[in-house]
Amino acid sequence: MRTVIACASLRPELTALEPGRFGVEVRFLNQDLHRTPDRLPKKIQEEVDRAGADGPVVLGYGLCSGGVAGVRAPACGLAVPRVHDCIALFLGSRGAYDREFSGHPGTYYLTPGWVEVGQDPLSYMERDYVPRMGREAAEEGLREELLHYTRIALVQTGTGDEEALRRRALENARFLGKEYVEIRGTGRYFDKILAGPYDPEDFLLVPPGETVRQTPFLKGGPAAGTS
């Protein structure tokens, strides 16, 4: 059975595709690891080393602030989406993300998985900031933190309760004084993560024993190295 190791932010979309139909086991890692990208490679490596895969182990991560750099491929090889972060996965391609970023660089994206586990700004303010700082300072701090964003964009992927997601995303936009937009996502990349093909345009193919480098994400260079 092939193994996919993915951020839990992808859980709604990957689960909806019924991975078992493709002979795939998906192992989800906690989304909070994004806040400590220096810890992410170790956690991913532990799961890669545990995987008993018939084909390449596949990651449900992009570069993620360098969080996949240094991960060493197992004997069956490693496939990594060739994207900077997971938003490109929800939008279906690097090109779609680049077009969105070019037109609206100040966009804060929300997805069903992020809202579901309380990683939208209002939720993490209530959970992390208010207990430490008090409400007034927490609200001021959150607004200052996201000052340079101009939009809150909800990527609707057809999973979860779309109306509930919309209400929560709108609540965030109104509190922060940002424009609210919705973007229709696509399952294209998620299909490929589960079923392939793992073509070089969309995936870095890391040979057995070699490690993921940042270079191909930044410049289109080699996918891997031996150190």
C-alpha positions in Angstrom: 0.0 0.0 0.0 1.3 3.4 -0.9 1.6 6.1 1.8 0.7 9.8 1.7 2.0 11.9 4.5 0.0 15.1 4.6 -0.8 18.2 6.7 -4.1 17.9 8.5 -5.2 21.0 6.6 -5.8 18.7 3.6 -7.9 16.2 5.5 -11.3 17.3 4.3 -10.3 17.2 0.6 -8.2 14.0 0.7 -10.7 12.1 2.9 -13.5 13.1 0.5 -11.7 11.3 -2.3 -11.7 8.0 -0.4 -8.0 7.2 -0.4 -8.6 3.5 0.1 -10.0 3.3 -3.4 -6.5 4.0 -4.7 -4.8 1.6 -2.3 -3.4 4.5 -0.4 -2.9 5.1 3.3 -2.9 8.8 4.4 -1.2 9.8 7.6 -2.0 13.3 8.7 0.4 15.5 10.8 -0.8 18.3 13.1 -1.3 21.7 11.4 0.4 23.4 14.4 3.7 22.2 13.0 3.5 25.1 10.5 4.2 27.4 13.3 7.5 25.6 14.0 8.9 24.8 10.5 12.2 23.8 12.1 10.4 20.8 13.7 8.5 19.8 10.5 11.3 17.9 8.7 11.9 15.7 11.7 8.2 14.8 12.0 7.9 14.1 8.3 11.1 12.0 8.3 9.7 9.9 11.2 6.6 9.1 9.1 8.6 8.5 5.9 10.9 6.0 7.7 7.8 4.2 9.1 6.1 3.9 5.7 6.1 0.5 4.0 5.2 1.6 0.5 4.8 -0.2 -2.8 5.4 2.9 -4.7 6.9 6.3 -3.9 6.0 7.9 -0.6 4.1 11.1 -1.4 4.0 14.2 0.7 0.9 16.4 1.1 3.1 19.5 1.7 4.7 22.1 -0.4 8.0 23.8 0.6 6.2 25.2 3.6 8.7 27.8 4.8 11.5 25.3 4.2 9.8 22.6 6.3 10.4 19.8 3.8 14.0 20.6 3.0 16.3 17.9 4.3 13.8 15.1 4.3 15.5 12.0 3.0 13.7 9.7 0.5 13.1 6.1 1.5 14.1 3.1 -0.7 10.9 3.5 -2.8 11.6 7.2 -3.5 9.7 10.3 -2.6 7.3 12.6 -4.5 6.7 16.1 -3.3 4.3 18.7 -4.8 6.3 21.3 -6.5 4.6 24.3 -4.8 5.6 26.8 -2.1 2.6 26.2 0.2 -0.7 24.4 0.3 -2.8 27.1 -1.2 -1.5 26.1 -4.7 -2.8 22.6 -4.0 -6.3 23.9 -3.2 -6.2 26.1 -6.4 -5.1 23.2 -8.5 -1.7 24.3 -9.8 1.3 26.6 -9.2 0.1 28.7 -12.2 -3.3 29.3 -10.6 -1.7 30.4 -7.4 0.8 32.7 -9.2 -2.0 34.4 -11.1 -3.9 35.0 -7.8 -0.8 36.3 -6.1 0.0 38.5 -9.0 -3.4 40.1 -9.0 -4.0 40.2 -5.2 -0.8 39.8 -3.3 -2.3 40.9 0.0 -4.7 37.9 0.4 -5.2 35.9 3.5 -6.5 32.5 2.4 -8.9 30.3 4.5 -9.7 26.7 3.6 -12.2 24.2 5.1 -9.4 22.4 6.9 -8.0 25.6 8.5 -11.4 26.8 9.6 -12.4 23.3 10.8 -9.6 23.1 13.4 -9.7 26.7 14.4 -6.8 28.1 12.6 -8.6 31.2 11.2 -7.5 34.5 12.7 -10.4 35.0 15.2 -10.0 31.4 16.5 -6.3 31.5 17.1 -6.7 35.0 18.7 -9.2 33.6 21.2 -7.2 30.5 21.8 -3.6 31.9 21.9 -3.7 35.6 22.3 -6.6 36.5 24.7 -5.4 34.2 27.5 -1.9 35.7 27.4 -2.6 39.4 26.6 -6.2 40.1 27.5 -8.9 40.9 25.0 -8.2 44.5 24.1 -4.5 43.9 23.5 -5.2 40.6 21.6 -7.6 42.3 19.2 -5.2 45.2 18.7 -2.4 42.8 18.1 -4.3 40.7 15.6 -5.3 43.7 13.6 -1.7 44.9 13.6 -0.4 41.5 12.6 -2.7 41.4 9.6 -2.5 45.1 8.8 -0.9 44.6 5.3 -3.5 42.1 4.1 -6.3 43.5 2.0 -8.6 40.5 1.5 -9.8 37.4 3.2 -10.4 34.7 0.6 -12.3 31.6 1.4 -11.3 28.7 -0.9 -14.5 26.6 -1.2 -13.6 23.0 -2.2 -17.0 21.3 -2.0 -16.2 19.8 1.4 -17.7 20.6 4.8 -20.7 22.9 5.4 -20.2 25.7 2.9 -22.6 28.1 4.6 -20.9 27.6 8.0 -17.5 28.2 6.4 -18.8 31.3 4.7 -20.2 32.7 7.9 -16.9 32.2 9.8 -14.8 33.6 7.0 -17.1 36.7 6.7 -16.9 37.2 10.5 -13.1 37.3 10.2 -13.2 39.7 7.3 -15.6 42.1 9.0 -13.6 42.1 12.3 -10.4 42.8 10.4 -12.0 45.3 8.0 -10.9 43.4 4.9 -12.6 42.7 1.6 -14.2 39.3 1.5 -14.0 37.0 -1.6 -14.6 33.4 -2.4 -12.6 31.3 -4.7 -13.8 28.0 -6.1 -11.0 25.4 -5.5 -10.4 22.2 -7.5 -9.5 18.7 -6.6 -6.9 18.3 -9.4 -3.8 18.3 -7.2 -5.4 16.1 -4.6 -6.3 13.5 -7.2 -2.7 13.4 -8.3 -1.4 13.1 -4.8 -3.5 10.0 -4.2 -3.4 8.4 -7.7 -0.7 10.0 -9.7 0.8 10.4 -12.2 3.7 12.1 -10.4 4.9 14.1 -13.3 7.9 16.4 -13.0 5.9 19.5 -13.7 3.8 19.0 -10.6 6.1 16.9 -8.3 9.7 16.7 -7.3 10.8 13.1 -7.6 13.5 12.4 -5.1 15.6 9.3 -5.6 16.1 6.8 -2.8 18.5 8.0 -0.1 18.7 11.6 -1.4 17.3 14.6 0.4 14.9 17.3 -0.6 16.5 20.7 -1.4 14.9 24.1 -1.5 16.5 24.9 -4.9 13.8 23.4 -7.2 11.1 25.3 -5.4 13.0 28.6 -5.9 14.8 28.3 -9.2 13.7 25.1 -10.9 17.0 23.3 -10.1 17.8 19.8 -9.0 15.2 18.2 -6.7 17.6 16.4 -4.3 21.0 16.0 -3.0 23.0 13.5 -1.0 23.8 15.7 2.0 
